[in-house]
Amino acid sequence: MPYPLPVEARALQAAVRRYVDEELIPWEVHAEMNQGEVPPEILARQKKAARDLGLNSMDAPKELGGGGASMLLQAIAQEQIGRVTNALGWRFSNVQRWMVSACSSYQIETWVKPVIADQRHECYAITEAEAGSDVDAIQATARRDGEHYVLNGEKWHVTSGNLADVMIFQAKLADGPNAGAHCLFFVDSDTPGIEMVRSPAYSHTFAAHHPIFRFKDVRVPVANRIGEEGDGMSFTRDWFRYERLMIGARCCGAAARLIDETTAFAKQRVVFGDALADKQAIQFVLADSLTELWAARLMVYRTAEAIDAGEDVKVSHAQSSMVKLYASEMANRVADRAVQIFGGRGYMRENVAERFYRELRVERIWEGTSEIQRLIIANGLLKRGQAPLVE
């Protein structure tokens, strides 16, 4: 029996799947061979189709132009988006509800609404050379100077930094009563003092790069500070919780695509006179992949429903970590098996297994490594016991 999803969720699932199959997947190989790019007219068509489906900022309130969607609906949509490689699914804005609740009316009008409307584009400048999963280790500083803050620091892996015109910069307060606490700031990308140090090449081939930026005495008005002094880490945790759940959803989509592709190949590939799918070794591999996908999908849906029901946020935080840990590692195993089933074809960049084999690896790293997720999960278990987390 399929998971008892609401009728609305099944309809969205089918609609986004059609969008991915018809608008995005046909352009995967072109993007792979062209640094992640597709022709401008195709990009415009893909973005319009995403808007028409209501994918723009599904987490943001409807009154601001967002979707006002439940977490379950968002996970359903993101799962289907995960079926496409080369980040071609990144065709819509993704303002989250924490930002709306944290931002002033000025910030909402200046940055949030334009990002929701796809008129502006944001990126997050959080990670540093010596501070990845341990966000508290950041060395970037914000020093109050009258009605401004002066920002200094170097940020790594700033995803979509080459496409964004506004950054969300995380720093520690250098002085004052909240010295050492974290703050987030909106910083327009053309603000004096921001330098792109370099844009490294990564394993995947995305149009969205992950540059390194240096901030040297960058002055921003106090009005650019998100929330109060010291609120930064709570906002970052909200962002991580959301992203970890959605990473889990997309990993399920990737695994489902890989299982479909490898099953179809195994049925038609003849080895020693028999279809590859008739070999018990291949059947075992496909069975393991399907079983692990089902388990991960159930985790994603159940955690999304718990968040929608307003269950304990600390429990949801641990469960989102469990989702990311299991789903990301599951998808990596499925991709590795798929490459093996495809054989030499699976090592060709034109093959979906080869692309996912590279792309899925980062899911075990960004938004908190697998090791960090295990620490969060264990902490939840030690503090609350088993029952709240898994029953």
C-alpha positions in Angstrom: 0.0 0.0 0.0 1.4 3.4 -0.9 2.0 6.0 1.8 -1.4 7.6 2.5 -0.7 11.0 1.0 -3.5 13.6 0.7 -5.0 14.0 -2.7 -3.4 17.4 -3.0 0.0 15.9 -2.4 -0.5 13.1 -5.0 -1.6 15.7 -7.6 1.5 17.9 -6.9 3.7 14.8 -7.0 2.4 13.9 -10.5 2.7 17.5 -11.8 6.2 18.1 -10.6 7.3 14.7 -12.0 5.9 15.7 -15.4 7.8 19.0 -15.2 11.1 17.2 -14.3 10.6 14.6 -17.1 9.5 17.0 -19.8 11.4 20.2 -19.0 14.5 19.3 -17.1 15.8 15.8 -17.7 16.0 16.3 -21.5 18.7 19.0 -20.9 20.9 17.1 -18.4 23.5 16.0 -20.9 23.6 19.4 -22.6 24.2 21.0 -19.2 26.9 18.5 -18.3 28.8 19.3 -21.5 28.3 23.1 -21.1 29.4 23.9 -17.5 25.9 23.5 -16.3 24.4 26.0 -18.6 21.3 25.7 -20.9 20.3 28.2 -23.6 18.7 31.3 -22.1 15.3 30.7 -23.7 15.2 27.2 -22.2 16.2 28.5 -18.8 13.4 31.1 -19.0 10.9 28.4 -20.0 12.0 26.2 -17.2 11.7 29.0 -14.6 8.2 30.0 -15.9 7.0 26.4 -15.7 8.3 26.2 -12.1 6.4 29.4 -11.2 3.3 28.1 -12.9 3.5 25.0 -10.7 3.7 27.1 -7.6 7.3 26.0 -6.7 8.6 29.5 -6.0 9.3 29.9 -2.2 6.7 27.3 -1.2 7.7 27.8 2.4 6.9 31.6 2.4 3.5 33.0 3.2 1.0 33.5 0.3 0.5 37.1 1.2 4.2 37.7 0.3 3.9 35.8 -3.0 5.1 32.5 -1.6 3.3 29.2 -1.7 2.3 28.9 2.0 2.7 25.1 1.6 2.9 22.5 4.2 6.3 20.8 4.9 4.9 17.6 3.5 3.9 19.2 0.2 7.4 20.8 0.0 9.1 17.4 0.6 6.9 15.8 -2.1 8.0 18.5 -4.6 11.6 18.4 -3.6 11.7 14.6 -4.0 10.7 14.9 -7.6 13.2 17.7 -8.1 15.9 15.4 -6.9 15.3 13.1 -9.9 17.3 15.5 -12.2 21.1 16.0 -12.3 23.2 19.1 -12.9 21.1 21.2 -10.4 18.6 21.8 -13.2 16.0 21.6 -10.5 17.3 24.9 -9.0 14.8 26.9 -11.1 12.9 28.7 -8.4 13.4 30.9 -5.3 13.4 29.3 -1.9 12.7 31.8 0.9 11.9 30.0 4.1 9.4 30.9 6.7 12.1 31.6 9.4 13.3 34.4 7.3 9.9 36.0 7.0 9.3 35.9 10.8 12.8 37.2 11.5 12.9 40.1 9.1 11.8 43.6 9.5 9.2 45.2 7.2 12.1 47.1 5.5 14.0 43.9 4.9 10.9 42.1 3.6 10.3 44.9 1.1 13.9 45.3 0.1 15.1 41.7 -0.1 12.5 39.1 0.8 9.7 39.9 -1.5 12.0 40.5 -4.5 13.7 37.1 -3.9 10.3 35.4 -3.7 9.3 37.1 -7.0 12.6 35.9 -8.6 13.6 39.6 -9.1 16.6 39.2 -6.8 18.8 36.2 -5.9 20.3 35.4 -2.5 23.2 33.2 -1.3 24.4 32.2 2.1 27.9 33.2 3.3 28.4 31.1 6.4 31.1 28.4 5.9 34.8 29.3 6.4 38.1 27.6 5.7 38.3 26.5 9.4 34.6 26.4 10.1 32.3 24.0 8.3 29.9 21.8 10.2 31.2 23.5 13.4 29.5 26.8 12.6 30.4 28.3 16.0 34.1 28.2 14.9 33.6 31.0 12.4 36.1 33.8 12.6 34.2 36.4 10.6 33.4 39.5 12.7 30.8 42.3 12.9 31.8 45.4 14.8 29.2 48.1 15.6 30.2 51.5 14.4 27.4 54.0 15.1 24.4 53.2 12.8 26.5 50.7 10.9 28.3 47.3 11.3 31.7 46.7 9.8 32.1 43.1 8.5 35.3 41.2 8.1 36.0 37.6 7.2 36.5 35.1 4.4 33.7 32.8 3.3 34.0 29.5 1.5 31.6 27.4 -0.6 29.1 30.3 -1.1 26.6 28.3 -3.2 25.2 30.4 -6.1 27.5 33.2 -5.2 28.1 33.9 -8.9 24.4 34.3 -9.5 23.3 36.2 -6.4 23.0 39.9 -5.9 22.5 39.7 -2.1 24.3 37.7 0.5 23.3 36.5 3.9 26.5 36.9 5.9 27.0 35.2 9.3 29.5 36.8 11.7 30.3 36.9 15.4 29.9 40.2 17.2 33.4 41.7 17.9 32.4 43.8 20.9 29.5 45.2 22.9 27.3 43.4 25.4 26.7 40.5 23.0 30.3 40.0 22.0 30.9 36.5 20.6 27.3 35.9 19.7 26.2 35.3 16.1 24.5 37.7 13.8 23.1 37.5 10.2 23.2 40.4 7.8 21.8 41.2 4.4 24.7 42.4 2.3 24.2 43.5 -1.3 26.8 41.8 -3.5 28.1 45.1 -4.9 28.8 46.6 -1.5 32.4 48.0 -1.4 34.9 45.7 0.3 33.6 42.4 -1.0 36.1 40.5 -3.2 35.6 37.2 -5.0 38.9 35.5 -4.2 38.3 32.6 -6.6 35.6 30.2 -7.8 37.0 26.7 -7.4 36.0 23.8 -9.7 33.9 21.1 -8.0 33.1 17.5 -8.7 29.7 18.4 -10.1 28.9 20.5 -13.1 26.4 23.2 -11.9 25.7 26.7 -13.3 25.6 27.8 -9.7 29.2 28.0 -8.5 30.5 28.0 -4.9 33.0 30.9 -4.8 35.3 32.1 -2.0 34.5 35.7 -0.9 36.6 38.0 1.2 34.9 40.8 3.2 37.2 43.6 4.2 35.8 46.5 6.3 32.4 46.0 4.6 30.0 48.6 6.0 26.3 47.8 6.3 23.5 49.8 8.1 22.1 48.4 11.3 18.8 48.0 9.4 20.5 45.1 7.5 20.9 43.0 10.7 18.4 40.1 10.7 16.7 39.9 14.1 18.4 41.0 17.3 22.1 40.7 18.2 22.8 37.1 19.0 19.9 35.6 17.1 22.1 34.3 14.3 22.6 30.8 15.4 18.9 30.1 16.1 18.1 31.2 12.5 20.9 29.1 11.2 19.5 26.1 13.0 16.1 26.7 11.5 17.7 26.9 8.1 19.7 23.7 8.7 16.6 21.8 9.9 14.7 22.7 6.8 17.6 22.0 4.4 18.4 18.7 6.0 14.8 17.5 5.5 14.8 18.7 1.9 18.2 17.1 1.2 16.6 13.8 2.4 13.7 14.3 0.0 15.9 15.1 -3.0 18.1 12.0 -2.2 15.0 9.9 -2.4 14.2 11.3 -5.8 17.7 10.6 -7.0 17.6 7.1 -5.7 14.2 6.5 -7.4 15.5 7.7 -10.7 18.6 5.5 -10.5 16.6 2.5 -9.6 14.3 3.1 -12.6 17.2 3.6 -15.0 19.2 0.6 -13.8 16.2 -1.7 -13.8 15.3 -0.7 -17.4 19.0 -1.3 -18.4 19.2 -4.6 -16.6 16.1 -5.9 -18.4 17.4 -5.2 -21.9 21.1 -5.9 -21.3 22.0 -9.5 -22.4 24.9 -11.2 -20.7 26.0 -14.8 -21.5 22.6 -15.3 -23.2 20.4 -14.0 -20.4 19.0 -10.7 -19.4 21.2 -9.0 -16.8 18.0 -8.7 -14.7 17.8 -12.5 -14.5 21.1 -12.7 -12.6 20.6 -13.2 -8.9 23.4 -10.9 -8.0 21.7 -8.0 -9.9 18.4 -8.8 -8.3 19.9 -8.6 -4.8 21.4 -5.2 -5.6 18.1 -3.8 -6.9 16.2 -5.3 -4.0 18.5 -3.7 -1.5 18.2 -0.3 -3.3 14.5 -0.4 -3.4 14.2 -1.4 0.3 16.5 1.4 1.4 14.6 3.9 -0.7 11.3 3.0 0.9 12.7 3.3 4.4 14.2 6.7 3.6 11.0 8.0 1.9 8.9 7.0 5.0 11.3 8.9 7.2 11.0 12.0 5.1 7.2 12.0 4.9 6.8 11.2 8.6 9.2 13.9 9.7 7.5 16.5 7.4 4.1 15.6 8.9 5.5 15.9 12.4 6.8 19.4 11.6 3.4 20.3 10.1 1.7 19.1 13.3 3.8 21.3 15.4 5.5 18.6 17.3 8.5 19.4 19.6 11.0 21.3 17.5 14.0 19.7 19.3 12.7 16.3 18.3 12.1 17.4 14.8 15.7 18.7 14.7 17.0 15.3 15.6 14.7 13.6 13.2 15.7 15.9 10.4 19.3 14.9 11.1 18.3 11.2 10.9 16.6 11.9 7.6 19.7 13.6 6.1 22.0 10.9 7.5 20.1 7.9 6.3 18.8 9.3 3.0 22.1 10.8 1.8 24.1 7.7 2.6 21.4 5.5 1.1 21.4 7.5 -2.2 25.2 7.2 -2.3 25.0 3.5 -2.0 22.3 3.3 -4.7 24.5 5.5 -7.1 27.5 3.2 -6.5 25.5 0.1 -7.3 24.0 1.8 -10.4 27.5 2.6 -11.8 28.4 -1.1 -11.2 25.3 -2.4 -13.0 25.9 0.0 -16.0 29.5 -1.2 -16.2 31.6 0.9 -18.6 28.5 3.0 -19.5 28.2 4.0 -15.9 31.5 5.7 -16.1 30.5 8.0 -19.0 29.4 11.5 -18.2 26.4 11.1 -20.5 25.1 8.4 -18.1 22.8 9.4 -15.3 24.6 7.0 -12.9 27.9 8.7 -13.4 26.5 12.2 -12.8 24.6 11.2 -9.7 27.7 9.3 -8.4 29.5 12.6 -8.4 26.7 14.9 -7.4 25.3 12.9 -4.5 28.6 12.7 -2.7 28.3 16.3 -1.4 24.9 15.5 0.3 26.9 13.7 3.0 28.9 16.9 3.6 27.0 20.2 3.2 24.4 21.4 5.8 26.3 19.3 8.3 28.4 16.2 7.6 27.1 12.6 8.4 29.3 12.7 11.4 27.7 15.9 12.7 24.3 14.3 12.1 25.3 11.3 14.2 26.3 13.7 17.1 23.0 15.5 16.9 21.0 12.2 16.9 23.0 10.8 19.8 22.6 14.0 21.8 18.8 13.8 21.3 18.8 10.1 22.4 20.8 10.8 25.5 18.7 13.8 26.5 15.2 12.5 25.6 15.4 8.7 25.3 14.4 6.6 22.3 10.6 7.0 22.4 10.2 10.7 21.3 12.5 10.2 18.4 11.3 6.9 16.8 7.9 6.0 18.1 
